[in-house]
Amino acid sequence: MYDIEMQEMSPEFQKCWSEAATHLNSQIQGGIQFWIKAYPYPPFLEHLSFRLGNQLFFIRVEDVDGNVKGPGSLRGLYTVAEGNLGHACLMPMKRKFFGGRWVPVQRGWGLICAKTKTIIDPFSLVNTEKIEMTSWELQDMAVQIVRQSLEKDGYQLMSWQSNPDVDPSIWFVGDSKGPEWVVVRGTKYPAQKASRSANWEEIAKQSMRMSSIGHFASVSMASVDQQFESDNERTVPLWRGHAIHVNFSGLE
């Protein structure tokens, strides 16, 4: 278990963040279709992230003049990008003197590589290679499915995160009208159900600071190309960006 930083965006930085997201969305006709993180709520490993084709981009927005600071750190950006086999990007922004609007410093997408500081064009990095989903992507998909289910059932979400090494995964306002937590685990075929964490008691004890009510959620996934006729069928990998079957029967 880890203690994770829950620093929120300042009002000044949120304006910068919003302009950055709007600019990125304008780079594709019809907007970016597969956002991973596009909400201004903690925790923050990255500020924005999205998938384009078979590539993942994780972005830290920065004020080039250093006057406005955003939450999180470069270390967090590298952690999430490496865990997802994605690209760690910086998006330098500058506030215009007149009007106070924020604009990207770089041309095009406005992105640069966090390590080399060279300009990144996401379109040029997309290719036809099949990339198998990482454990981070699997967890992110599982959290997204559980989160959408909770919202559909009318629950108010408090926070969520997709780091497979951090628990709980989701906090929400439950039937008790107070905070409740969920440990989410994703698994893939041929497994039918994910196992609970061996350190379940430790997670519960740590979470007692906010709530004694916890839940477990198993989300199993299989490729739509998977054959199920017999137990000897070849397992089809979960390819990034390809369709999948999902089995989630609710919270335990």
N, C-alpha and C positions, 0 to 999 in steps of 0.2 A: 504494500500500500504506500501511497505517496500523498503528501500534502501539496495541493496544487494551488497556484496563485489565482485568486478570483477578482483581481483588479478590474474595475469597469472603465469604459471609455469616458473621457471628459467630454463635455458638450462641444468644446473647440475641436477636439480630435474627431468626434463623430461627424462633424461637418466635412472634414478632410476625407474621412473614410467613405462617406456617402458619395462624394464627388468622384473618388477613385473607382468605386463600384459602378457608378453610372458610366464612366468613361470606358471601363472594360466591357460593359454590356453593349456599348455602341460599336464595338469592333467587329461584331458579327450581325448580319442581317437577321432580324428577329430576336436578337439578344442571346446571351449564353444560356443554353438549355440545361446544363448539368452543373449547377452550383453545388459545392460541398459545404462551404461555410459562407453565408451571405447575410448574417444576422449580427447585430452589435452587442452580443451578450457574452459574458465570460463562461468558461475559461478560454484564454487565448493562447494557442500555440502559434497560429497564423491569424491574420486579420480577415483575409479572403482566400477562398480556394475554389477551383472548378476543374472539371474534366473536359478536355477537347479531344475527341477521337480516342486514341489509346494512351494519351498523356495526361498527367495530373500536375496542376500548378498551385503552389502554396505561396501566399504573398504577404509580406509585411509592408505596410504603408508607413512612409516616413516623411516628416517635414524637412525638406532639404536645408532650411535655415535653422533647424534645431530649436525652434521656439515652442512647438507643440509636441508633446510626447504621447505616444500610444502605449497601450498595455502590452505585456508579454516581452519576449526577448528573442535575439537571434538564435540562442540555444534552442528555444522552443520551436522556432521555425525549422531549424535543421533536423530536429527530432521528428517532427511530423512528416517532413519531406522525405527523409531517409526511410522512415517506417513504411511509407506508402510507395517507395520507389518513384518519387515525383521530383519536380523541379522547385528548388528554393529560390524565390524571387523577391526582390525589393521593388517598391514602386515609389520613387521620390516624387513628392508633390510640393508645389509652391503656391503660396497665397498671393493673389494679385493685390497690388496696392489699392487700385480702384475697384470697388465692388466687393472685395473680400472673398471672391470665388477662389476655389482651389483647382489647379490645373497640373497635369503631369509634366515633369521636367523633360522626359525623353519623348521622342516622337513615336508614332505608331501606338502600340499597346501601352507604352509607358513603363515597361518592365525591364529590369536588368537582373542578371544572375547575382545572387547574394554573395557568392564566393569570388567570382572573376570580375564582376562589375561590367560585363559585356552585355549588350542589348539582346533581349530575348524576343523572338517572334514565335508565338505558340504555333501558328500554322506551319511553320517550317520544321517543327519537331514532330509533328504527327506523321505516322507511317502505318503500314499494313501489318506490322508485327503483332502477333498474338501475345499478350502479356497476362499471365495468371494473376488473379487478385491476391494481394498480400493479406496477412492476418489483420492489418490495420483496416484495409478496405472491407474485409469481411465483417469486422466489428462495426465499422461505420454504417454499413448497410443494415446490420441487425438493429443498431440503435435507432436508425431512421425509421425502420418498420415499427418498432415498439413506440417510438415517439408519435408517429402518425396515428397509431391505434389509440393512444391515450387522448390525443387531441380530438379524434373522431368521437370518442366517448364523452367528451365535454370536460376533460380535466385540464387544469391550468398547469403548464410546464414552468418549472423554476430554473432549471439548468440541465445541460446534458453535455457529454463529451465522449469521444470515440477512441481514446487511448486504451488499447487492450490490457495495459499494465496498471490501469487506474480504476478503482471502484469506490462508490457506486457509479453506474453509467448515467443514470437519470434521477433527477429530483422533481417531484410534482406535488401539487396540492391535492390530497386524496379525500376519500369519503369522511375522514376524521376532521376535515377542514384545516388540517395542518400538514406539514411536510411529510412526505413518504418517499422512499428510495427504491430504486430498481437496479439489480445487478443483471446486465444483459450479456449473454454469451451466444455467439454465432457458431454454427458448425456446418459442414458440407457433406454431401452424400459420399459414402454410403451410411454415415452416421445419421440416425433419425432424430436424435435429441442431444443437445449439449449437456455436459455435466456441470453440476454446481461447483463453485470454487472450493478447493480444499481448505482455504482460510475463511470460510463463511462466518465463523464465530468472531473472528478478528474484525471482519468488515462490519458486522452488526455492532460490535462494541465501539468501534471508531465512530460509526454513524449515530450512536446514541446521543451524541452532543446535540443533534438536531431532531432526531426522531427514533422511536423504537419500532416503527412499522416499516418493514422492508419486503421486497418481492424479488422473485427470480423470473427471468424471461429467457426461454430457449427459442432461437430462430434457426431453423435448418434450411439449407439452400441446395439446389441442384441445377445444373445446366438444363435449358429447355431441350438440348440435344441428347440428354441422358436417356438411355433405354432402361426399363425396369422389369423386363420380362422374366429375368432370372437373377439369382444372386451372383452369377458369374459374369454379368455384363461389365464391360470396361467402364471405368469411371472417367467421365468427361470433365476436364478441368473447368473451373469458373473463370472465364476469360473476361478481362476488364472491358466494360462497355457492352457485353453481350447479355442477352435476356436470360433470366433465371426463374426457376420455380421456387416459391417460398412457403414454408410451413411454420406458422406461428399461431398457437392456440390460446394465447392470453397469459396474464400474469399468474404466477403461483405464489 
